[in-house]
């Protein structure tokens, strides 16, 4: 009888230990889960960041382009949409109606918006992003559809069809100290903020004068990028270039810009020809796309996707060439 009682007590003890351990493990799991950051973005859904200023009637959103209203969820029964849009306005720092959207200071055309988004969301980036102009169709064929055809193992690619061949860093003003053009100096400075040796990157063959070193790439700063490539750089590096973009000039008072006004765009103009280096990790002077080589644009797209650039004519005649020399 005592033996049965002892066994019963032992089993009860084991049961109590089991319950305590189960409780402990669940509590630890809850603590871990509570510390996990929940992203604001839907997993694997494309997020588009358009650089819009006065190209839309901010008062009348019903007249906004369909692609914009679709991504902002202005369309009924649109929950399973294929992309979202994050919209900045550059008109009211207080974001009062009708500009009740996140504010971005109006600097350096599209570059100011792109850098602002990365600065704001570096610690919670979408899986994949598309940075585009207010009129994304000026330099691109069906840019949103093209972006949705990009392969999952591609971390960066331009979605434009303009190819710039032999661009040089020519500008009418020179630095009185080193005699470089201000455009070359600005590009060199921007690259230094990412830890690069600007001269070695821009002018690997030590061409003199330095502004005659060449850049060839797809033009005009509309591109697809995955968060892994943005995270290739530290938050401090992105912060440094974002803060640099808010300064009145790039490297010298001689290249000072007046935001929103006509004139030479030193900072944004330089950055436009650096994205393929910074995010693509490409050489400064890229080879033009050619079928059945490593430069073939079809490497970037799923073969089954009929909206990709690959479905267009698959050689250099597909691209509009602009020789900058």
C-alpha positions as CSV (number, residue, x, y, z in Angstrom):
1,X,0.0,0.0,0.0
2,X,2.8,2.4,1.0
3,X,4.6,1.4,-2.3
4,X,1.6,2.4,-4.3
5,X,1.3,5.7,-2.4
6,X,5.0,6.5,-3.0
7,X,4.6,5.8,-6.7
8,X,1.6,8.1,-6.8
9,X,3.5,10.9,-5.0
10,X,6.5,10.4,-7.4
11,X,4.2,10.6,-10.4
12,X,2.5,13.7,-9.0
13,X,6.0,15.3,-8.5
14,X,7.0,14.5,-12.0
15,X,3.8,16.0,-13.3
16,X,4.3,19.2,-11.3
17,X,7.9,19.5,-12.7
18,X,6.6,18.9,-16.3
19,X,4.0,21.7,-15.8
20,X,6.5,24.1,-14.4
21,X,9.0,23.4,-17.2
22,X,6.2,23.9,-19.8
23,X,5.2,27.2,-18.2
24,X,8.8,28.3,-18.1
25,X,9.4,27.4,-21.8
26,X,6.1,29.2,-22.9
27,X,7.1,32.3,-20.8
28,X,10.6,32.4,-22.5
29,X,8.9,32.0,-25.9
30,X,6.6,34.9,-25.2
31,X,9.5,37.1,-24.1
32,X,11.4,36.2,-27.3
33,X,8.4,36.9,-29.5
34,X,7.6,40.1,-27.7
35,X,11.2,41.3,-28.5
36,X,10.8,40.5,-32.2
37,X,10.1,43.6,-34.2
38,X,7.0,43.5,-36.4
39,X,7.7,45.1,-39.8
40,X,5.2,47.6,-41.2
41,X,5.7,46.1,-44.6
42,X,4.0,43.0,-46.1
43,X,6.6,40.3,-46.6
44,X,7.9,40.1,-50.2
45,X,5.5,42.8,-51.5
46,X,7.2,45.4,-53.6
47,X,7.2,48.9,-52.1
48,X,7.4,51.9,-54.5
49,X,8.9,55.2,-53.5
50,X,8.0,57.9,-56.1
51,X,9.8,61.3,-56.0
52,X,6.7,63.5,-56.5
53,X,6.7,67.3,-56.0
54,X,4.1,69.3,-57.9
55,X,3.4,66.8,-60.6
56,X,0.0,65.9,-59.1
57,X,-2.9,67.9,-57.8
58,X,-2.5,67.3,-54.1
59,X,-6.0,68.6,-53.4
60,X,-7.8,66.2,-55.7
61,X,-6.5,62.6,-55.1
62,X,-9.2,61.2,-57.4
63,X,-7.3,62.6,-60.3
64,X,-4.0,61.0,-59.4
65,X,-2.6,58.4,-61.8
66,X,-4.0,55.0,-61.5
67,X,-0.7,53.4,-60.6
68,X,-0.3,55.8,-57.7
69,X,-3.9,55.3,-56.4
70,X,-3.6,51.6,-56.7
71,X,-0.4,51.4,-54.6
72,X,-1.9,53.8,-51.9
73,X,-4.9,51.5,-51.6
74,X,-7.4,54.0,-53.0
75,X,-9.0,51.3,-55.1
76,X,-11.8,49.3,-53.6
77,X,-11.2,45.6,-52.9
78,X,-7.5,46.1,-53.3
79,X,-6.2,44.2,-50.3
80,X,-4.2,41.6,-52.3
81,X,-2.5,44.3,-54.5
82,X,0.9,43.5,-55.9
83,X,2.7,46.5,-54.5
84,X,2.4,49.3,-52.0
85,X,3.5,52.9,-52.3
86,X,5.1,55.1,-49.7
87,X,4.5,58.7,-50.5
88,X,6.4,61.8,-49.5
89,X,5.4,65.4,-50.0
90,X,7.9,68.2,-50.3
91,X,5.6,71.2,-49.8
92,X,4.6,71.5,-46.2
93,X,7.0,70.6,-43.3
94,X,4.0,70.5,-41.0
95,X,2.1,68.0,-43.3
96,X,-1.1,69.9,-43.0
97,X,-4.0,68.9,-45.4
98,X,-3.9,68.4,-48.3
99,X,-0.2,67.6,-47.8
100,X,-0.9,65.2,-45.0
101,X,1.8,62.8,-46.0
102,X,5.3,62.3,-44.7
103,X,7.5,65.3,-45.3
104,X,10.8,65.3,-47.2
105,X,12.8,68.5,-47.7
106,X,12.8,69.5,-51.3
107,X,16.5,68.9,-52.2
108,X,18.3,67.3,-55.1
109,X,15.3,66.2,-57.1
110,X,14.7,62.4,-56.8
111,X,17.8,61.8,-54.8
112,X,16.5,63.7,-51.8
113,X,13.4,61.5,-51.6
114,X,15.4,58.3,-52.1
115,X,17.8,59.1,-49.3
116,X,15.1,60.2,-47.0
117,X,13.3,56.8,-47.3
118,X,16.5,54.9,-46.6
119,X,17.3,57.1,-43.7
120,X,13.8,56.8,-42.2
121,X,13.4,53.0,-42.7
122,X,16.9,51.6,-42.6
123,X,16.1,49.5,-39.6
124,X,12.8,48.3,-41.1
125,X,13.2,48.1,-44.8
126,X,10.8,46.4,-47.2
127,X,12.1,43.2,-48.8
128,X,12.2,44.9,-52.2
129,X,11.9,48.5,-53.4
130,X,11.4,50.4,-56.5
131,X,12.6,54.0,-56.6
132,X,11.0,56.0,-59.4
133,X,10.3,59.6,-60.7
134,X,7.0,61.3,-60.6
135,X,6.6,60.4,-64.2
136,X,8.2,56.9,-64.2
137,X,7.3,56.3,-67.9
138,X,9.6,59.0,-69.3
139,X,12.7,56.8,-69.2
140,X,11.2,53.3,-68.7
141,X,9.0,50.8,-70.4
142,X,6.2,49.7,-68.0
143,X,8.5,50.3,-65.0
144,X,6.3,48.7,-62.3
145,X,5.5,45.6,-64.3
146,X,9.2,45.3,-65.2
147,X,10.2,45.5,-61.5
148,X,7.8,42.6,-60.8
149,X,9.5,40.4,-63.3
150,X,12.9,40.7,-61.6
151,X,14.4,37.5,-60.3
152,X,14.6,36.9,-56.6
153,X,18.4,36.6,-56.6
154,X,18.9,40.0,-58.2
155,X,19.8,42.7,-55.6
156,X,19.9,45.8,-57.8
157,X,19.0,46.7,-61.4
158,X,18.0,49.8,-63.3
159,X,14.5,49.6,-64.8
160,X,15.2,52.2,-67.5
161,X,16.0,51.7,-71.2
162,X,18.3,54.8,-71.6
163,X,22.0,53.9,-71.9
164,X,24.5,56.6,-71.3
165,X,27.8,55.9,-73.0
166,X,31.1,57.7,-72.2
167,X,29.7,60.2,-69.7
168,X,32.3,62.6,-68.4
169,X,32.3,64.8,-65.3
170,X,32.4,68.0,-67.2
171,X,31.1,71.3,-65.7
172,X,31.9,74.9,-66.2
173,X,33.3,75.5,-62.8
174,X,36.5,74.2,-61.3
175,X,37.8,74.0,-57.7
176,X,40.4,76.7,-57.4
177,X,42.5,74.4,-55.1
178,X,42.8,71.1,-57.0
179,X,41.5,72.3,-60.4
180,X,39.0,69.4,-60.7
181,X,35.6,70.2,-62.0
182,X,33.0,70.7,-59.2
183,X,31.0,67.8,-60.5
184,X,33.9,65.4,-60.3
185,X,34.7,66.6,-56.8
186,X,31.1,66.1,-55.7
187,X,31.0,62.6,-57.1
188,X,34.3,61.8,-55.4
189,X,33.0,63.2,-52.1
190,X,29.7,61.1,-52.2
191,X,31.7,57.9,-52.8
192,X,33.9,58.7,-49.9
193,X,30.9,58.7,-47.6
194,X,30.4,55.0,-48.4
195,X,34.0,54.3,-47.7
196,X,35.3,54.3,-51.3
197,X,38.4,55.9,-52.7
198,X,36.7,58.2,-55.1
199,X,39.7,58.7,-57.4
200,X,40.4,55.0,-57.7
201,X,36.7,54.2,-58.4
202,X,36.0,57.1,-60.8
203,X,39.4,57.2,-62.5
204,X,41.1,53.8,-62.3
205,X,43.5,54.6,-65.2
206,X,44.5,58.0,-63.8
207,X,43.3,59.9,-66.8
208,X,44.2,63.6,-66.8
209,X,42.3,65.9,-66.4
210,X,40.3,63.7,-64.1
211,X,36.9,64.8,-65.3
212,X,37.6,63.1,-68.6
213,X,37.4,59.7,-66.9
214,X,34.3,57.9,-68.3
215,X,31.1,56.5,-66.9
216,X,28.7,54.3,-68.9
217,X,25.5,52.9,-67.4
218,X,21.8,52.9,-67.7
219,X,20.6,56.4,-67.1
220,X,18.3,58.4,-65.0
221,X,18.0,57.0,-61.5
222,X,15.0,54.7,-61.5
223,X,16.0,51.3,-60.0
224,X,14.9,48.2,-58.2
225,X,16.8,47.2,-55.1
226,X,16.5,44.6,-52.3
227,X,17.0,45.5,-48.7
228,X,20.1,43.3,-48.4
229,X,21.9,45.6,-50.8
230,X,21.0,48.7,-48.9
231,X,22.1,47.0,-45.7
232,X,25.5,46.3,-47.4
233,X,26.3,49.8,-45.9
234,X,25.9,50.8,-42.3
235,X,23.2,53.2,-40.9
236,X,26.0,55.6,-40.1
237,X,27.1,55.7,-43.8
238,X,23.5,56.3,-45.0
239,X,23.0,58.9,-42.3
240,X,26.2,60.7,-43.4
241,X,25.1,61.0,-47.0
242,X,21.5,61.9,-46.0
243,X,22.8,64.7,-43.8
244,X,25.2,65.8,-46.6
245,X,22.2,66.1,-48.9
246,X,20.7,68.7,-46.5
247,X,23.8,71.0,-46.7
248,X,23.7,74.1,-48.9
249,X,26.5,72.8,-51.1
250,X,28.3,69.5,-51.9
251,X,32.0,70.4,-51.6
252,X,32.3,74.1,-52.1
253,X,30.2,77.3,-51.9
254,X,30.7,77.5,-55.6
255,X,28.4,74.5,-56.1
256,X,25.6,75.8,-53.9
257,X,22.1,75.0,-55.2
258,X,18.7,76.7,-54.6
259,X,16.2,73.9,-54.0
260,X,13.4,73.7,-56.5
261,X,15.0,76.3,-58.8
262,X,16.6,75.9,-62.2
263,X,20.4,75.5,-62.4
264,X,23.1,72.9,-62.1
265,X,22.3,70.0,-59.9
266,X,25.6,69.1,-58.4
267,X,24.7,66.7,-55.6
268,X,21.7,65.0,-57.3
269,X,23.4,65.1,-60.7
270,X,26.4,63.4,-59.4
271,X,24.4,60.8,-57.5
272,X,22.4,60.0,-60.6
273,X,25.5,58.5,-62.2
274,X,26.7,56.7,-59.0
275,X,23.7,54.5,-58.0
276,X,25.1,51.6,-60.2
277,X,28.3,51.8,-58.2
278,X,26.8,52.2,-54.8
279,X,23.9,49.7,-55.0
280,X,24.9,47.7,-58.0
281,X,28.5,47.3,-57.0
282,X,29.3,47.6,-60.7
283,X,32.4,49.2,-62.2
284,X,32.1,52.8,-63.0
285,X,32.4,52.1,-66.7
286,X,29.9,49.4,-67.4
287,X,29.8,47.5,-70.7
288,X,26.6,48.0,-72.7
289,X,24.1,45.1,-72.7
290,X,24.8,42.4,-75.3
291,X,22.9,39.2,-75.9
292,X,24.5,35.9,-74.7
293,X,27.1,37.6,-72.5
294,X,27.2,38.4,-68.8
295,X,25.8,41.9,-69.7
296,X,22.7,40.4,-71.2
297,X,19.8,42.0,-69.3
298,X,17.9,38.7,-69.4
299,X,20.0,37.6,-66.5
300,X,17.9,39.9,-64.3
301,X,14.5,38.7,-65.2
302,X,12.3,35.6,-64.9
303,X,12.1,34.0,-68.3
304,X,8.4,33.3,-67.9
305,X,7.5,37.0,-67.3
306,X,6.3,38.7,-70.4
307,X,6.6,42.3,-69.1
308,X,10.3,42.1,-68.5
309,X,12.9,44.2,-70.5
310,X,14.2,40.8,-71.7
311,X,11.0,40.4,-73.7
312,X,11.9,43.5,-75.6
313,X,14.6,43.3,-78.3
314,X,17.4,41.6,-76.5
315,X,20.4,43.6,-77.7
316,X,21.8,47.1,-77.6
317,X,19.4,48.3,-80.2
318,X,16.7,48.0,-77.5
319,X,18.4,50.8,-75.6
320,X,18.3,54.5,-76.5
321,X,22.0,55.5,-76.5
322,X,23.1,58.9,-75.3
323,X,26.7,59.8,-75.8
324,X,27.8,62.3,-73.3
325,X,31.1,63.3,-74.7
